[in-house]
Amino acid sequence: MNNIRSTLAIVWRIAVPYFRSEDRRAGLTLLASVIAIELSQVAIDVLLNQWRNRFYNALQAKDWDGFVREDIVFCVLAAVSVALSVYQLYLNQWLQIRWRNWMTTKYLGEWLHNANHYRMQLQGDAADNPDQRITDDVKLFVSETLGIGIGLLSSIVSLASFVVILWGLSAEAPLHVFGNTYSIPGYLVWGALIYAIFGTALTQWIGSPLVNLDFQQQRLEADFRFNLVRVRENSEQIALLHGEGAERQGLSERFGRVVANWYGIMSRTKRLTAFTQTYSQAAVIFPIILAAPAYFADKIQLGALLQAAEAFGKVQEALSFFISIYRTMAEWRSVVARLDGFEASIANAAKLATASDSIKIASSGAGNEIDLEQLLVSLPNGAPLISAASFHLHAGERTLVTGPSGAGKSTLFRAIAGIWPYGKGSISIPANASLMMLPQRPYFPIGSLQGAIAYPGKADRFSPQQVKEVLALVGLPQLAVRLEEEAHWNRMLSLGEQQRLGLARALLHAPQYLFLDEATASLDEASEAALYQLLEEKLPATTIVSIGHRSTLTAFHQRNVALGREGDRFALQNRSDDSGS
């Protein structure tokens, strides 16, 4: 019961925001319509149950007029039922896509807000494969929550409706055992209740392990799919290293875990299916066995017997609702757990950015420099990495940051960008200042070349002529004719070409602060020098901060800052700084 209450509380927390959102009017209207149709279907079931009594009695009495009349009634009820079923499905699917669209937009916004996606990776959180959670899990949550919720409501209403019928039929057909008549009020109802309790208890006992097995299956499937994507994305490096054998072995091991868990699901499902099918088949004959003695004793007619059997089936079906959907419930609970974990991971990542023991990013109202005050950048495990007691990046000044590999130079850039929370101290950035970080391997979204260069702006932010001009400046004039071509540019171009495109992006956006993290390391020294001269010429007002290892970079910077070892960490140390800070 505690697990059920916990699951329902999570479902309420995930589901209710949609029905309080800006789309609530449409959502509530669709939901109300689907529920109204479902209740109408229950009413038709009740009418058909009563019809069955009259129809079979007419057959037994060989009443032709009654037979024809009931045929007409059946046609009307069947036509209404078909129409309701069609529109219920249509409106249900309409509600599903609107609800899913809202949830997907919400999760995308929260996941991609303020670098939450990056901090989630840093935390090594349990919310693996966010792509699966935003696609498959949201889709399953919406469809199965509606299916289970409406099915449960239908079962409750059916139970209330058919219990009344079954109770009345129990009085008309008292229990006959070995020629003796026993008047037990509502004995058919009590028989259905005992039958359902027995079935529900056994189903829970047999099927409870399926919840964890389903959860593991989704996680293992997503992990296998993610690693397939990684192989595709890094196919060139794998081919150059002849790593196909190692990749095949790794993928086979991951898929082996998928198969092993699936065998566990198969074994448990086999037992559950064997019981539920036996239970369902027995439910067909059980009510007839109970009521048949009254029929043979001429207490009831054939129609009443069949009506009692159907009413018993409806009551038993309503009471056994969780048995019939147990397999779906197991999958649904695992989906709920995954979405709950995803929301918790996003919340933890958001808290990490504003935690009292994290690096504070502030906007300075005055001044035109980036200030690092009492800054200590740490690793996620708390180990100190870089310190800066009082360090300033002056506007318009070009600064080169050097130091041994692994000293944390790139992590310092991440801290300045506001995406690395681990540490303490503060970083003040001029209000409304524009910063751009260019890593060694720049990112280009899949799409047109124009859009890839204009990223993160829209493709039409810059005119084709502007883009062609910067392509020529960075040494890629041959790409000017491919601006409208859509491709995976990170795979189409060499790393050197990608770095040139990254600098073309910087020339177009002209940020106030440009951070180059070995952004020209794949170019030869002559090309690197030409590009730095180009930046100096085209972006004279831009503050440039570079990370590099080549000594030739010193000539293009006014200030050289080295990361030197001080105890258990590295510290920023000026090699030449006229300002003294």
Secondary structure, DSSP 8 states (H G I E B T S, - for coil): -HHHHHHHHHHHHHHGGGGGSTTHHHHHHHHHHHHHHHHHHHHHHHHHHHHHHHHHHHHHHT-HHHHHHHHHHHHHHHHHHHHHHHHHHHHHHHHHHHHHHHHHHHHHHHHTGGGHHHHHHHHT-S---HHHIIIIIHHHHHHHHHHHHHHHHHHHHHHHHHHHHHHHHHHHS-EEETTEEE--TTHHHHHHHHHHHHHHHHHHHHHTTHHHHHHHHHHHHHHHHHHHHHHHHTHHHHHHTT-HHHHHHHHHHHHHHHHHHHHHHHHHHHHHHHHHHHHHHHHHHHHHHHHHHHHHTTSS-HHHHHHHHHHHHHHHHHHTHHHHTHHHHHHHHHHHHHHHHHHHHHHHHHHHHH-TTB-EEEEESS-SSEEEEEEEEE-TTS-EEEEEEEEEE-TT-EEEEE--TTSSHHHHHHHHHT---BEEEEEEEETT--EEEE-SS----SEEHHHHHHTTS-GGGS-HHHHHHHHHHTT-GGGGGGTT-EE-HHHHS-HHHHHHHHHHHHHHH--SEEEEESTTTTS-HHHHHHHHHHHHHH-TT-EEEEE---GGGGGG-SEEEEEEEETTEEEEEEEE-TT--
